[in-house]
Amino acid sequence: MIIHTRFAPSPTGRLHLGHAFSALQAHDFARAQAGRFTLRIEDIDGTRSRPEHVAAILADLAWLGLAWDEPPVFQSQRLPLYQAALERLRAMGLLYPCFCTRADIAASLSAPHGPEGALYPGTCRGLAAPDLARPHSWRLDMAAAVARTGPLVWHDAVAGAVAADPLRHGDVILARKDAPASYHLAVTVDDAAQGISHVVRGTDLFAATHVHRLLQALLDLPTPEYRHHALLAGPDGTRLAKRHGAPTLESLRLAGEDGAALADRLRKGEVPVGFTAIQA
């Protein structure tokens, strides 16, 4: 088997040290085994994705000394694949339209909590005559989906065999009101279509793998091996994130820092003073 990994950033802001660490993990794992490394730009968030962020991603990764084995793949050019997957799930009777807003869900006293906060309480499940002319998302009927597949397992390089437990995520959204596919659906379809053998990503996405394993089973897609690595945290102990204003690679690059030298330090586990590696 040829090892094939990918780095899949969203062009909704500048990359930071955490992105660099993750990209190096995926790149070096493939290179160590004479495998392939792919760059995928996850740009279907039309309200936040920007061309200038794509250009910065390419410049930052080249500055680190990383190279990919084929032209970058853009999710915005793969929408028919996501639509086909949605149609297949819809034909199985596993999708339903949802008209609720985040505020509606947050205000619901019946909403339980899962790995990502309040779970959808099922308000729109089973509507007799939904008005599809209104803005809506499409949700997966999780209980029906799990009943269809039965027990599932996936494998992580650190955790070993993991029994999939997608029910704790509730009825996840697979197509948003403002985007043709959710992260869960798009990443699952893309990893299979691109022949990704090993998904190398941060432990913050460990829980999401339960949903991805379910979608793989429903859509008859192969299940890759997973390698969830530690995350980088800032001086306050919070994991680095765009929304928290993490220091960007662009700022380091423009300040004259040596990208290849920074990459080598990160490979050795040497993070800048004040930063640490954590589990999600």
C-alpha positions in Angstrom: 0.0 0.0 0.0 1.2 3.5 -0.9 1.0 5.8 2.1 -1.0 8.9 1.1 -1.6 11.8 3.6 -3.0 15.3 3.2 -3.0 18.7 4.9 -6.4 20.4 4.5 -6.6 24.0 5.8 -9.5 26.3 5.3 -8.7 29.7 3.7 -10.6 31.7 6.3 -7.5 33.3 7.9 -3.8 33.0 8.2 -2.0 29.8 9.2 -0.3 29.7 12.6 2.2 27.5 14.4 -0.4 24.9 15.1 -1.1 24.5 11.4 2.7 24.3 10.7 3.0 21.5 13.3 0.1 19.6 11.7 1.3 20.0 8.2 4.7 18.8 9.1 3.2 15.7 10.8 1.3 14.7 7.7 4.1 15.6 5.3 6.9 13.9 7.1 4.9 10.7 7.8 4.3 10.3 4.1 7.9 11.2 3.1 9.4 8.7 5.7 7.7 5.9 3.8 8.1 7.1 0.2 4.5 8.0 0.1 2.4 10.9 -1.3 1.4 14.1 0.3 -1.5 16.2 -0.9 -2.7 19.7 -0.2 -6.5 20.2 -0.1 -8.0 23.6 0.3 -11.3 23.4 2.1 -12.9 26.5 0.7 -16.6 25.8 0.6 -17.4 28.3 3.4 -18.3 31.0 0.9 -18.9 33.7 3.5 -15.3 33.5 4.9 -13.0 31.9 2.3 -10.7 34.4 0.6 -8.3 34.1 -2.3 -5.7 36.0 -0.4 -5.7 33.4 2.3 -5.1 30.7 -0.3 -2.1 32.6 -1.6 -0.8 33.0 2.0 -1.3 29.2 2.7 0.8 28.3 -0.4 3.5 30.8 0.6 3.7 29.7 4.2 4.0 26.0 3.4 6.7 26.7 0.8 8.5 28.8 3.3 8.5 25.8 5.7 10.1 23.7 3.0 7.0 21.6 2.3 6.1 20.3 -1.2 3.1 18.4 -2.4 2.9 15.7 -5.1 0.0 17.1 -7.2 -1.7 20.5 -7.7 -3.7 21.6 -4.7 -7.3 20.3 -4.7 -10.1 22.8 -4.0 -13.3 21.6 -2.3 -15.2 24.3 -4.2 -14.5 22.3 -7.4 -15.9 19.1 -5.9 -19.5 20.0 -5.1 -21.0 17.3 -7.4 -19.4 14.6 -5.2 -21.0 16.0 -2.1 -24.4 16.3 -3.8 -24.2 12.7 -4.9 -23.4 11.6 -1.4 -26.4 13.6 0.0 -28.7 12.2 -2.6 -27.6 8.7 -1.7 -28.3 9.3 2.0 -31.6 11.0 1.2 -32.6 7.9 -0.8 -32.0 5.8 2.3 -34.4 8.0 4.2 -31.6 9.2 6.6 -31.8 12.9 6.0 -34.4 15.5 7.0 -34.6 19.3 6.5 -33.9 21.5 9.6 -35.1 25.1 9.8 -33.7 25.8 13.3 -31.1 28.5 14.1 -28.2 28.1 16.6 -30.2 30.4 18.8 -33.2 28.1 18.6 -31.1 25.2 19.7 -29.3 27.1 22.5 -32.7 28.2 23.9 -34.1 24.7 23.9 -34.3 23.3 27.4 -34.4 19.8 26.0 -31.0 20.0 24.2 -28.5 17.5 25.7 -24.8 18.1 25.3 -22.2 16.2 23.3 -18.5 16.7 22.3 -19.2 20.0 20.5 -21.7 21.5 22.9 -25.5 21.4 22.7 -26.9 18.6 20.6 -29.8 19.1 18.3 -33.0 18.2 20.2 -34.8 16.9 17.1 -37.3 19.7 16.6 -37.6 19.3 12.9 -37.3 15.5 12.7 -40.5 14.1 11.3 -42.1 17.3 10.1 -45.2 16.3 8.0 -44.9 18.9 5.3 -41.6 20.9 5.5 -41.5 24.1 3.4 -38.3 23.6 1.4 -38.6 27.1 0.0 -37.4 28.4 3.4 -33.7 28.4 4.2 -32.8 25.0 5.7 -30.0 22.6 6.4 -30.0 18.8 6.1 -29.5 16.7 9.2 -28.6 13.0 9.5 -31.1 11.0 11.5 -28.4 9.5 13.7 -30.4 6.8 15.4 -31.7 5.5 12.1 -28.2 5.6 10.5 -26.6 3.7 13.4 -29.4 1.1 13.3 -28.6 0.6 9.6 -24.8 0.0 10.0 -24.6 -1.7 13.3 -21.4 -1.6 15.4 -18.3 0.0 13.8 -14.6 0.3 14.7 -11.8 2.6 13.5 -8.1 2.5 14.3 -5.9 5.3 15.7 -2.1 5.1 15.9 -2.1 6.0 19.6 -5.5 4.9 20.9 -5.6 1.7 19.0 -9.0 0.1 18.0 -11.8 2.5 18.8 -15.5 1.6 18.9 -17.4 4.2 17.0 -20.0 6.1 19.0 -21.6 8.6 16.6 -24.8 8.7 18.6 -23.2 11.1 21.1 -23.0 13.7 18.3 -26.7 13.7 17.8 -28.3 14.5 14.4 -25.3 16.3 12.8 -25.7 18.7 9.9 -24.4 17.3 6.5 -25.4 20.3 4.3 -25.6 23.8 5.8 -27.9 26.6 4.9 -24.9 28.6 3.7 -22.7 25.8 2.4 -23.3 22.8 0.1 -21.7 20.3 2.6 -20.6 20.2 6.2 -17.1 19.4 7.3 -18.2 15.9 8.3 -19.5 15.1 4.8 -16.9 16.8 2.7 -13.9 15.5 4.5 -15.2 11.9 4.4 -16.0 12.0 0.7 -12.8 13.8 -0.2 -10.5 11.4 1.8 -12.1 8.4 0.0 -12.0 10.1 -3.5 -8.4 11.1 -3.1 -7.3 7.7 -1.8 -6.0 9.0 1.5 -4.6 6.0 3.4 -3.7 7.8 6.7 -5.5 10.8 8.1 -3.0 12.8 10.2 -4.6 15.6 12.2 -4.9 17.1 15.6 -6.6 15.5 18.6 -9.3 18.2 18.5 -10.8 16.2 15.7 -10.6 12.8 17.4 -14.3 12.9 18.4 -15.4 13.8 14.8 -13.9 10.5 13.6 -16.9 8.7 15.1 -19.2 10.5 12.7 -16.8 10.0 9.8 -16.6 6.3 10.4 -20.4 6.1 10.3 -20.5 8.0 7.0 -17.9 5.7 5.5 -20.1 2.7 6.3 -23.3 4.3 5.0 -21.6 5.4 1.7 -19.5 2.2 1.2 -16.2 4.1 1.5 -12.9 2.8 2.7 -11.7 3.6 6.2 -8.2 5.1 6.5 -5.9 4.7 9.4 -5.9 7.7 11.8 -3.0 9.5 13.5 -4.3 12.2 15.9 -1.4 14.2 17.1 -1.0 16.7 20.0 -1.9 20.3 19.6 0.1 23.5 20.3 -1.1 25.8 23.0 -0.2 29.4 23.7 1.1 30.9 26.9 -2.4 30.9 28.4 -2.8 27.2 27.8 -5.4 27.6 25.1 -4.8 25.7 21.9 -3.8 27.8 19.0 -6.7 28.9 16.8 -7.5 31.6 14.3 -10.3 32.9 16.4 -8.0 33.4 19.4 -5.6 35.5 17.4 -2.7 33.0 17.3 0.6 34.3 15.9 0.6 33.8 12.2 3.3 32.1 10.0 3.0 35.1 7.7 4.1 37.5 10.5 7.1 35.3 11.2 7.9 35.0 7.5 7.7 38.7 6.9 9.8 39.3 10.0 12.6 37.4 8.4 12.5 34.1 10.3 14.0 31.1 8.6 11.1 28.8 7.8 13.1 25.7 7.2 14.9 26.2 10.6 11.5 26.7 12.3 10.2 23.5 10.7 13.3 21.5 11.9 12.7 22.8 15.5 9.1 21.8 15.4 10.1 18.3 14.1 12.3 18.0 17.2 9.5 19.0 19.5 11.1 22.4 20.1 8.3 25.0 20.3 8.9 28.7 20.8 9.2 29.9 24.4 5.8 30.1 26.0 4.2 27.5 23.8 3.4 23.9 24.7 2.1 20.7 23.2 -1.3 19.5 24.7 -4.0 16.9 24.0 -7.4 18.3 23.2 
